Amino acid sequence: MQDYFIGRQPIVNTNQDIFAYELLYRDSLKNFVTVNDNRFATSQTIINLFERFGIENVIGDYLGFLNLSGDYILSETIELIPKEKFVIEILEGFSSVDKLITRVLQLKDKGYIFSLDDFVYKKSYYDFTPIINYIDYIKIDVRLADRVEIAKRMDILYKISDKLIAEKVETKEDFEFFKHLGFKYFQGYFFERPTILKTKDLEPNQVGVIKLLNLLNSYASIKKVKELFEAMPDITLRLIKFINSAAFGLKQKINSINQAINLIGYNRLKIWLLILTYADKQNIKKSPVFQTAVIRGKQLEILSENFKDIDKDSAFLVGILSLIDVVIQKPKEELFEQINIDDLVKNAVLFKEGKIGTMLFALELDEKNDYLVLIETLSNLGISMETFVESKLKSYAWLQSLLKDI
C-alpha cells in the first residue's frame, strides 16, 4: 500500500462560516510542498481527489476551488470535473493568454465557474481583459497587496466581480479591514491552516496486477494479454523470475509471457500474479504475510489432491487471497468488487464455505494452535492428521525452494 495526501483550506464568508474549500497538492503530512511541475501537481491532486479520497469525503456539500495548470485547462480532461461542485482557479504565469481566453469562453458556455488567483490589478486586468467579465471570483493576496491601491480600485474590482476573496488573511485586523472594504470571502491562517488528509491505496504495481487479472478472467486473447504485460515491464520481469524458480518445477526456462501462457495457462498465471501483490520489492524474503499466504496456497493445493471434485488451482487461489486484505489494507470485499473472482473461491475466502473453505479454516486453526477443533474439522473432511502434517511440511519445503531463487 502507498500513502496519498491532499490538502484543503476553508474559504469563509463574512460570518466566518465555511463557504468552500481550496484543494492543495501535498505529498506528505508536512503543511508545505515545493511544486516544480504544475502539471504533475494538478494531475496528482485530481487523481487523489476523485479516485482515492472521493469528492464527498473531502468537500462534502461545499464548493471546491481547484488550482489547475494551463495544460489541464486546455485539455478535454477538464470536462470530467463536475462543474456544479468546483471552481476552476486560473493561475498567473500562463504561457498563452490567447489560448486560455478562448478555452475559458468555451467552458463558460458549458457552465464552468472560474476564479483568478493571485490577482494583481495592473497586470491581470490587462492580460485577461477579453474574459474579465466572465470571471466569477477574484482572489487577492493580502500579504502582497497595497491596501491603499486596493481601496482606490474597489469600484473597478466590483465591476469585474462582486465575489472578492481575500487570501493569506493572518490576523483579525486583516479580516476586519478587507471585510470593511467589501470583500465577501476570506481564506488564511487566521481562520485555519490547511488540513492534510491522508489515505492509502493500491500501489501502481498492484493496480497493474488487478488490470491483468481482469483481462485473464475475461479469457481475453493471448495477444491482448501479452500487450498489457508489455506495457508493465516491471511486473513482467518479476513474474518471469517467480515462474523460473525451482519451486515451480518447469523443465524449460521461461523467457517470455507467451511461453508462460502456453506452458502454465491463464489459471496458474492468475495465482502468480496475486502472489506478486504480496511481494515487497526489497523485503519479500522477510515478509511473514507473503510467506503465510504462499504456504496456505500450496498446502490447500496439496490437500485438494484428496478430493476428485476440487480444482487444485482454485484451492491455491483461496490460500493466496485469504490474506490479501492485510496487503491492500482494505476489506477483501473491495478487492473482489474490482476483480471477477469465481463464487466458489470468493465464498471459501469470505465465509469458509465448501470443502476448500473448510480446509482454509483448518489451516487457520493450526496457525492458532487450536488442535482440538482442528482434529474435529479434519475428521469431518476425511483427512488424517498425518496427511495434514505431511502437506504442511511439503509446503514449507516448497516455500524455501521458492525463496532461494527470487
N, C-alpha and C positions, 0 to 999 in steps of 0.2 A: 504493500500500500504506500501511497505517496501523499504528503500533506499539501493542501492547496489553501490559498488565502485570498481574501478580498477585504478591502477597507470601505467603510461607509461613514459619512459625517452628516448629521442632520442640518437641514436648512429650515429655519423657523420664521414665523410671522411676527408681527409687532407685539403679539401677546406672549411671545416665546413658546408658542405651540409648534410642534413639528408639522411642517408643510410638505417636505420632501427629503430625500437622501441623495447626496452626491456619492457615487461609487468610485472607488480608487483602486488602482493596481497596487498590490502588495505581494511580496514573495517570501515573507516571514512574519513573525509576530511583532517585529520592530515597527514602530509607527512612522517610518520613513523609508523611502526607496529611491535609488538613483536610476532614472529611466534613460537609457542610452538609445533605445529604439522605440519610438512611439507606436509603430505598427505592432511590434511584439506585445507591448503593454496593453494595447487595445484588444488584440485578439485573445490574450490570456484572461483579461477581465471579462470579456464576453463569454468565453468558454466556461470559466469558473461560475459566473452568474447563472447561465442558462442550464448547463449540464451538471454541474457539481453541487451547487447550493440550492438552486431553484429560486425563481423570482420572488415567490410569496415568502420564502424563508428569510429573504434579505430585506425587502422593502415593504412587504405586506400590501396594504391598500394605498400606500403613499406613492407619489411620483418618484422616479429615479432619474438623476442627472448623470449622463454618461459622457465622459471625455473621449471623443473619437478622433483618430488620426485622419489626415486628409485622404489617404488611400482608402480608408474604410468608408468615409462619407461618399467618395466617388464610386465605390463598388456596389454591385447589386446586393451584396450580403447585408447591407444596412436595412434592407426592406424585410429582413427576418425579425427585426426588432419591433415588438408591438408598440405602435405609435401612441396608443392610449395610455401606456404605462411609463413612457420615457421622454425626457427632454434631451435633445442632442446638443452637446456643448461644442461650439466651434472654437478651436484653439488658435491663438496667434501663431504667426510663422508659417502660414500655409504657402506652399510653393507656387501654386497657380490660382490666384484670386478669381480669374475669369471662369475657370472650370468649376470652382467652388460655387460661384454665384449661379451658374447655370444649373448645377445639381441641386442647390438649395431650393430654387424656384420649382424644380420638378417635384421634389419631396414635399414642399409646402402644399402643392396641388393635391398630394395624396394624404394630407392631414398630419404631417410630422411637425413637431414643435421644436424650436431652436432657441439656443442661448448663446450670446457672445461672451466668451470667457476672457478675463483679464482685459476688460475694455479700457482702451486709452483713447480719450476723446479725439485728439488731433490726428492720430494715425488711423484708428479703427473706423472713425466716421467716414473718412475719405476712401479708405480701402473698400469698405462694404456699402458705399452709397447706393448701388443698384438694389441691394436686398435689405437695406437698413430698416425699411418699413415692414419687412416680413419677419423680423426678429421678435420673439415673444418675451425673452428675458435678457437683461444685460447685467453682467457681473462686474463689479468694480472692486479691486483690491485696495482696501482702506489703508494698508501699510505703505503702499506706493503712491496713492493718490494725493494730489494737492487739494486740501479741503476748500480753500478759497476758490480755486478753479472750478471744483465740482459745484459749489454753491452757486456760482455765476451761471453754470451751464444747465442747471436743473430744468429750466423751461424747455431747452432743446432736448435734453435727455428724455423728458416726459413725452415729447412728441414722437420720439423713437419708440419708447415702451414705458408704460406706467408700472411695469413689473421689474423694479430695480432691486438687485441683490447686492448687499454689502458683504464681501467676504474678507476673511482674516480679521474678523472682529475679536479683539482680545480683551477689551475692558468694558466696563459698564458705560464709561464716558464715550467710547466708540459707538456703542449701541444707541445711546441717547442722542448723540449728535446726528447720526445718519437717519435715525428714526424721525427726528425733528425736520430734517431736510425733505423727507417724503419717501424714503426707501421703505419698501413693503416687506422685504425678506432679508434674512441675515444668516451668516454662517461664520463659525470661527471657534477658537478655544474658549471664548467667554461662555459659550453655551455647552460645548462638548468637544473633546478631542476626537479624532477619527477612531472608531472601534474596528479592531481587526477580527474578522470572522475566520474560523478555520474549519476545514473538513478534510476527510480522507476519501480517496477514490482509487480505482484501479490504476496501476502504473501503465504507461504506454504499451509495454510488452504484454501485460495481462489483457488489455483491450484487444491487442492484435490476436492473442490466443482465442478470445471469445469470437472474433470475426471468423477465424479459421474453423473453429468448432461448428459454428452455424453453417458454414459452407459444406463441411463434411457431413453434417446432419441432414442437409438437404440433398445429399448424394449428387452434388454438382459434378460436372465433368472434370476429368483429371487435368485438362488444360486450364480450367478456371482455378482449381486448387493450386496448381503449380504457379500460376501468375500471381496469386495472392502471397504465396510463400516467397516468391522472388522479390516482392515489394517489402518483405520483412527479413532481410538477410541475417540479422542478429538471432531471431527466433529459429531460422532455418539451420544455421550453423550449430546452435546449441542442441537442437533436436537431433541432428545427424550424429553429433557426438554421443548423445544418450543412446541412440539406437545401435551404434557401433560398439558399445561397451560389451564386455564378455558376458554380462548378466543376460543379455538378450539372446545369446547363443546362435547368432546367424553365422552361416558358413562362409558367406562372402561379405566383404566390406561395402557399406553403402556410401556412395559419393554424391547422390542427388535425391531430391524429393521424388522424382519419377521412379527411381529404384525403390525407395521406401514404400511408396504406394503399391507398386507391383508385388513387392515381397511380403509386406505385412498387412496391407489393406486399410480401409478407412477406419474400422472399429479400433484396431490397435493403435493407429495413428492418433486417434482422439485421446486415448489413455495417456500416451506420451506427451501430448500437448498439455493435458491437465497437470501432469507431473511438473511441467515447466513453470506453472503458476506458483508452485511451492518453492521453486529454486531461486534463492537469493544468489546473485552473481558471485559474490565474494565468499559467502559462508554456507554454501549448500551442504558441505560435509559436516557442518556443526549444527545444522538446523534440526531440532528434535521433532518439529511439526512435519517437516519433509520426510524424515525417516519413519515416523509413526504411520503417516499416510501411505507411504510406499509399502511398508511391511503389511499393513492392513490389506492393501490391494492384492499383494502377492499371496498372502495367507488365504484370503477369500477365494482367489483363483484356484489354489491347490485344494481347498476343501470342497469346492464346487465339483471336483472330479468324482466325488462320491455320489453325485446325482446326475442322472441322464437328462433331466429336464431343465438344467441350469446352464446358461451360456457363460463360458469362462470369462469372456471379455466384459460382460455385464457385471460379473462378480468383482473383477478387478476395478472396474469403474466406480462401483459403490464404495470400495475402500478408499480410493483416491478422493472422491467427493465428500467423504464423511467428515473431513476437517477443513474443507475449503473456506468455511466462514471465518476460521482463525486467520487465514491468509488475507482474504479480502476485507476482513473486519466489518462485514455486513452479513445479515442473515442469509442462510443458504437459499431461502425462497427468492431473494432478489436476484441471485445468480441464475436460478432456474427459470426466472422470467426472461432472462436475456438469451439463454441458450435452450434449444429444444431437446430436453432430456426425456428419454423414454419413461413412461409412467412407472414401470416395474422398478427401474433404478431410482427414480425420484421417491417413490413410496418406501423403498427399502432404506434410503438415507434418512428421510424425514420422520418416518413412522415405524421403522423396523418391521415392515410388512414382508410377508413371503419368506421363503427359505433363506434368501440372501440377507434379508433384513434381520432374521433371527441369528444367522451366523455373525453378522456385524455386532449384534447385541452381545453374543458370546465373547467376541474379541474385546469389547469394552469391559465386560465383567472380568476377564482375565487381566486387563490392564489395571483394574481396581482391586485385584486380589480377592474378588468375591467368589470364592471357589464353590461354595455350597450351591448358589444359584447357577453357576457355570455348569456344574455337573448335571444338574436337572435340565438345563437348556440343551446341552449336548445330547443328553439321553432322548429328549423329545425329537431331536434332529436325526437320531440314529447314528451319531458319531461318537466313537470311543474317545476317552481321554488320551489314550496312546496315539491315536490318529491326529488328534488336535495338537498335541505337543510336537509331534513329528512335523506337522505343517508349519508350526511356529519356528522350529529350528531351521527348516529349509528356507523359510522367508528371511530369517536373519542372515543366513549364508548368501542368499541371493542379493540382499542389500549390500553386503560387504563387497561382493563381486562388482556390483554397480558402482559403488563409491570409489573403488580402486581405479576406475577408468575415466572418471569425469572430473 
